[in-house]
């Protein structure tokens, strides 16, 4: 029979999980780039320009949390705005 989990184990489940499970939840940089239809180099450039979602560096490898990518995409969402006709005609000059 197994003993029930203590309050400390329930409060800190990540400490009890093996490292492979923690990394298993992350998206590798190659997969992230493919999901967005970008090259790996473009993703690197976005990180350098600080216009990318939060990432995790483990050694030389880059990983993204799915929730962080989703939040970043939602924050980056744009709403089209209507431009008055008067402004459109000024641009043509």
N, CA, C and O of each residue as an XYZ file, in Angstrom:
372
protein
N       0.835     -1.193      0.000
C       0.000      0.000      0.000
C       0.870      1.243      0.000
O       1.882      1.305      0.698
N       0.481      2.206     -0.767
C       1.240      3.442     -0.782
C       0.634      4.411      0.215
O      -0.566      4.385      0.490
N       1.486      5.259      0.746
C       1.013      6.250      1.707
C       0.492      7.450      0.957
O       0.971      7.751     -0.136
N      -0.487      8.149      1.522
C      -0.998      9.346      0.852
C       0.082     10.426      0.799
O       0.971     10.470      1.649
N      -0.004     11.284     -0.196
C       0.988     12.346     -0.373
C       0.877     13.363      0.751
O      -0.219     13.681      1.213
N       2.016     13.863      1.179
C       2.023     14.879      2.229
C       1.677     16.235      1.622
O       1.681     16.410      0.403
N       1.380     17.186      2.499
C       1.029     18.535      2.035
C       2.200     19.184      1.309
O       1.997     19.959      0.375
N       3.430     18.873      1.731
C       4.605     19.452      1.082
C       4.751     18.935     -0.347
O       5.118     19.695     -1.242
N       4.466     17.646     -0.573
C       4.565     17.077     -1.911
C       3.489     17.643     -2.834
O       3.726     17.844     -4.025
N       2.311     17.896     -2.279
C       1.223     18.464     -3.084
C       1.522     19.924     -3.410
O       1.235     20.380     -4.518
N       2.096     20.664     -2.457
C       2.382     22.081     -2.661
C       3.496     22.286     -3.674
O       3.513     23.308     -4.359
N       4.430     21.345     -3.790
C       5.554     21.490     -4.708
C       5.639     20.285     -5.635
O       6.571     19.487     -5.532
N       4.663     20.145     -6.549
C       4.689     18.970     -7.420
C       5.854     18.963     -8.390
O       6.298     17.891     -8.800
N       6.361     20.126     -8.768
C       7.458     20.159     -9.734
C       8.742     19.598     -9.137
O       9.571     19.051     -9.864
N       8.918     19.725     -7.827
C      10.116     19.201     -7.196
C      10.099     17.676     -7.199
O      11.154     17.042     -7.214
N       8.914     17.092     -7.186
C       8.799     15.644     -7.141
C       8.870     15.020     -8.537
O       9.155     13.829     -8.664
N       8.618     15.802     -9.572
C       8.622     15.265    -10.933
C      10.038     15.156    -11.460
O      10.870     16.015    -11.169
N      10.331     14.116    -12.232
C      11.661     14.013    -12.843
C      11.879     15.112    -13.875
O      10.918     15.660    -14.415
N      13.130     15.430    -14.148
C      13.471     16.508    -15.079
C      12.932     16.226    -16.478
O      12.571     17.165    -17.188
N      12.865     14.962    -16.894
C      12.383     14.655    -18.239
C      10.919     15.058    -18.406
O      10.517     15.453    -19.501
N      10.108     14.968    -17.341
C       8.718     15.402    -17.417
C       8.629     16.917    -17.534
O       7.756     17.434    -18.231
N       9.520     17.632    -16.861
C       9.511     19.093    -16.929
C       9.848     19.565    -18.335
O       9.204     20.476    -18.855
N      10.837     18.962    -18.947
C      11.248     19.352    -20.292
C      10.230     18.867    -21.319
O      10.069     19.488    -22.370
N       9.551     17.779    -21.029
C       8.562     17.238    -21.955
C       7.409     18.189    -22.232
O       6.769     18.099    -23.280
N       7.135     19.102    -21.303
C       6.057     20.069    -21.484
C       6.475     21.260    -22.344
O       5.625     22.059    -22.737
N       7.750     21.393    -22.639
C       8.273     22.548    -23.361
C       8.327     22.290    -24.865
O       8.419     21.146    -25.310
N       8.269     23.380    -25.643
C       8.352     23.297    -27.101
C       9.782     23.644    -27.508
O      10.254     24.732    -27.175
N      10.493     22.757    -28.218
C      11.839     23.091    -28.698
C      11.788     24.198    -29.754
O      10.760     24.405    -30.399
N      12.882     24.887    -29.919
C      12.944     26.016    -30.853
C      12.583     25.608    -32.283
O      11.893     26.355    -32.978
N      13.038     24.437    -32.732
C      12.721     23.986    -34.090
C      11.217     23.832    -34.288
O      10.671     24.250    -35.309
N      10.561     23.235    -33.312
C       9.115     23.026    -33.403
C       8.368     24.358    -33.333
O       7.384     24.550    -34.047
N       8.821     25.270    -32.488
C       8.224     26.601    -32.384
C       8.315     27.337    -33.720
O       7.339     27.937    -34.171
N       9.488     27.288    -34.350
C       9.682     27.950    -35.636
C       8.760     27.345    -36.693
O       8.162     28.074    -37.484
N       8.641     26.019    -36.709
C       7.772     25.363    -37.686
C       6.308     25.721    -37.459
O       5.557     25.903    -38.417
N       5.900     25.822    -36.200
C       4.510     26.171    -35.896
C       4.156     27.551    -36.428
O       3.034     27.768    -36.886
N       5.099     28.486    -36.374
C       4.844     29.853    -36.825
C       5.201     30.070    -38.290
O       4.936     31.139    -38.840
N       5.796     29.069    -38.926
C       6.191     29.207    -40.321
C       7.402     30.106    -40.496
O       7.531     30.792    -41.510
N       8.289     30.106    -39.510
C       9.500     30.923    -39.546
C      10.726     30.021    -39.587
O      10.646     28.824    -39.307
N      11.853     30.611    -39.938
C      13.099     29.858    -39.854
C      13.639     29.966    -38.430
O      13.238     30.836    -37.657
N      14.549     29.068    -38.110
C      15.168     29.098    -36.790
C      15.953     30.394    -36.610
O      15.979     30.964    -35.519
N      16.587     30.854    -37.675
C      17.359     32.103    -37.616
C      16.458     33.300    -37.337
O      16.847     34.204    -36.598
N      15.264     33.320    -37.916
C      14.330     34.421    -37.656
C      13.920     34.424    -36.192
O      13.813     35.487    -35.581
N      13.690     33.251    -35.624
C      13.348     33.155    -34.206
C      14.496     33.679    -33.338
O      14.263     34.354    -32.336
N      15.722     33.367    -33.723
C      16.887     33.866    -32.991
C      16.959     35.388    -33.067
O      17.258     36.055    -32.077
N      16.684     35.927    -34.244
C      16.706     37.382    -34.421
C      15.614     38.044    -33.581
O      15.846     39.099    -32.991
N      14.425     37.435    -33.523
C      13.342     37.988    -32.707
C      13.735     38.021    -31.228
O      13.427     38.984    -30.526
N      14.416     36.972    -30.752
C      14.872     36.973    -29.362
C      15.885     38.076    -29.134
O      15.847     38.750    -28.105
N      16.798     38.271    -30.091
C      17.824     39.308    -29.962
C      17.184     40.697    -29.927
O      17.633     41.568    -29.181
N      16.143     40.906    -30.724
C      15.449     42.195    -30.766
C      14.418     42.339    -29.653
O      13.765     43.376    -29.531
N      14.276     41.299    -28.847
C      13.336     41.271    -27.728
C      11.882     41.447    -28.180
O      11.090     42.119    -27.519
N      11.553     40.841    -29.298
C      10.162     40.853    -29.771
C       9.674     39.413    -29.930
O       8.998     39.075    -30.902
N      10.028     38.580    -28.961
C       9.671     37.168    -28.977
C       9.036     36.815    -27.636
O       9.170     37.565    -26.670
N       8.352     35.689    -27.572
C       7.775     35.271    -26.287
C       8.867     34.880    -25.304
O      10.002     34.629    -25.709
N       8.539     34.824    -24.018
C       9.527     34.370    -23.029
C      10.030     32.976    -23.380
O       9.275     32.142    -23.882
N      11.293     32.733    -23.117
C      11.886     31.450    -23.474
C      12.743     30.935    -22.321
O      13.046     31.661    -21.374
N      13.120     29.672    -22.425
C      13.955     29.032    -21.418
C      15.185     28.492    -22.130
O      15.074     27.805    -23.145
N      16.354     28.806    -21.593
C      17.604     28.308    -22.162
C      18.124     27.197    -21.250
O      18.342     27.406    -20.056
N      18.316     26.027    -21.826
C      18.909     24.901    -21.101
C      20.157     24.520    -21.880
O      20.079     23.906    -22.945
N      21.300     24.891    -21.340
C      22.550     24.716    -22.072
C      22.530     25.641    -23.276
O      22.398     26.856    -23.129
N      22.661     25.071    -24.465
C      22.595     25.863    -25.699
C      21.235     25.783    -26.367
O      20.991     26.456    -27.368
N      20.360     24.975    -25.826
C      19.049     24.764    -26.448
C      18.027     25.758    -25.906
O      18.097     26.167    -24.747
N      17.076     26.143    -26.760
C      16.026     27.091    -26.420
C      14.698     26.351    -26.420
O      14.414     25.556    -27.316
N      13.883     26.625    -25.395
C      12.560     26.031    -25.276
C      11.547     27.124    -24.968
O      11.891     28.170    -24.417
N      10.301     26.869    -25.327
C       9.199     27.784    -25.046
C       8.107     27.036    -24.305
O       7.846     25.866    -24.588
N       7.463     27.714    -23.348
C       6.296     27.137    -22.686
C       5.087     27.409    -23.567
O       4.913     28.539    -24.024
N       4.244     26.414    -23.820
C       3.067     26.623    -24.668
C       2.171     27.750    -24.168
O       1.653     28.523    -24.974
N       1.978     27.858    -22.862
C       1.124     28.918    -22.318
C       1.730     30.300    -22.570
O       0.998     31.252    -22.841
N       3.056     30.421    -22.485
C       3.720     31.703    -22.719
C       3.609     32.109    -24.188
O       3.404     33.283    -24.496
N       3.743     31.142    -25.090
C       3.612     31.437    -26.532
C       2.185     31.885    -26.838
O       1.971     32.851    -27.571
N       1.210     31.173    -26.269
C      -0.199     31.529    -26.500
C      -0.495     32.941    -25.980
O      -1.147     33.728    -26.665
N      -0.019     33.262    -24.775
C      -0.237     34.601    -24.205
C       0.446     35.671    -25.045
O      -0.111     36.749    -25.250
N       1.646     35.382    -25.532
C       2.370     36.345    -26.356
C       1.633     36.598    -27.670
O       1.531     37.741    -28.116
N       1.125     35.544    -28.285
C       0.370     35.706    -29.528
C      -0.907     36.506    -29.301
O      -1.257     37.358    -30.118
N      -1.603     36.241    -28.205
C      -2.825     36.986    -27.908
C      -2.518     38.452    -27.641
O      -3.282     39.333    -28.036
N      -1.390     38.716    -26.966
C      -0.991     40.104    -26.691
C      -0.594     40.828    -27.983
O      -0.749     42.044    -28.089
N      -0.086     40.082    -28.952
C       0.367     40.669    -30.210
C      -0.759     40.859    -31.222
O      -0.542     41.399    -32.307
N      -1.944     40.418    -30.867
C      -3.073     40.501    -31.793
C      -3.405     41.956    -32.098
O      -3.454     42.792    -31.195
N      -3.628     42.249    -33.355
C      -3.955     43.602    -33.795
C      -5.399     43.660    -34.265
O      -5.922     42.703    -34.835
N      -6.026     44.784    -34.019
C      -7.374     45.023    -34.504
C      -7.286     46.034    -35.633
O      -6.702     47.101    -35.447
N      -7.847     45.735    -36.798
C      -7.780     46.699    -37.895
C      -8.546     47.971    -37.541
O      -9.613     47.920    -36.928
N      -7.997     49.080    -37.926
C      -8.663     50.351    -37.664
C      -9.093     50.956    -38.986
O      -8.477     50.728    -40.027
N     -10.140     51.713    -38.922
C     -10.643     52.385    -40.122
C      -9.924     53.709    -40.293
O      -9.782     54.475    -39.340
N      -9.478     53.973    -41.487
C      -8.800     55.222    -41.790
C      -9.798     56.110    -42.524
O     -10.365     55.694    -43.534
N     -10.020     57.329    -42.030
C     -10.954     58.231    -42.715
C     -10.512     58.507    -44.149
O      -9.316     58.506    -44.443
N     -11.478     58.743    -45.044
C     -11.183     58.982    -46.457
C     -10.249     60.165    -46.666
O      -9.426     60.144    -47.581
N     -10.358     61.176    -45.851
C      -9.500     62.343    -45.991
C      -8.032     61.992    -45.811
O      -7.177     62.542    -46.506
N      -7.733     61.106    -44.912
C      -6.339     60.721    -44.693
C      -5.816     59.865    -45.839
O      -4.639     59.957    -46.185
N      -6.662     59.042    -46.427
C      -6.237     58.214    -47.536
C      -5.817     59.060    -48.720
O      -4.826     58.748    -49.379
N      -6.566     60.144    -49.007
C      -6.238     60.966    -50.158
C      -4.938     61.732    -49.944
O      -4.250     62.032    -50.919
N      -4.578     62.060    -48.710
C      -3.331     62.771    -48.449
C      -2.124     61.882    -48.711
O      -1.071     62.371    -49.120
N      -2.263     60.613    -48.485
C      -1.129     59.702    -48.677
C      -0.757     59.578    -50.147
O       0.401     59.294    -50.454
N      -1.679     59.778    -51.049
C      -1.430     59.603    -52.475
C      -0.600     60.733    -53.061
O      -0.008     60.562    -54.126
N      -0.541     61.834    -52.427
C       0.165     62.990    -52.989
C       1.622     62.827    -52.959
O       2.352     63.716    -53.397
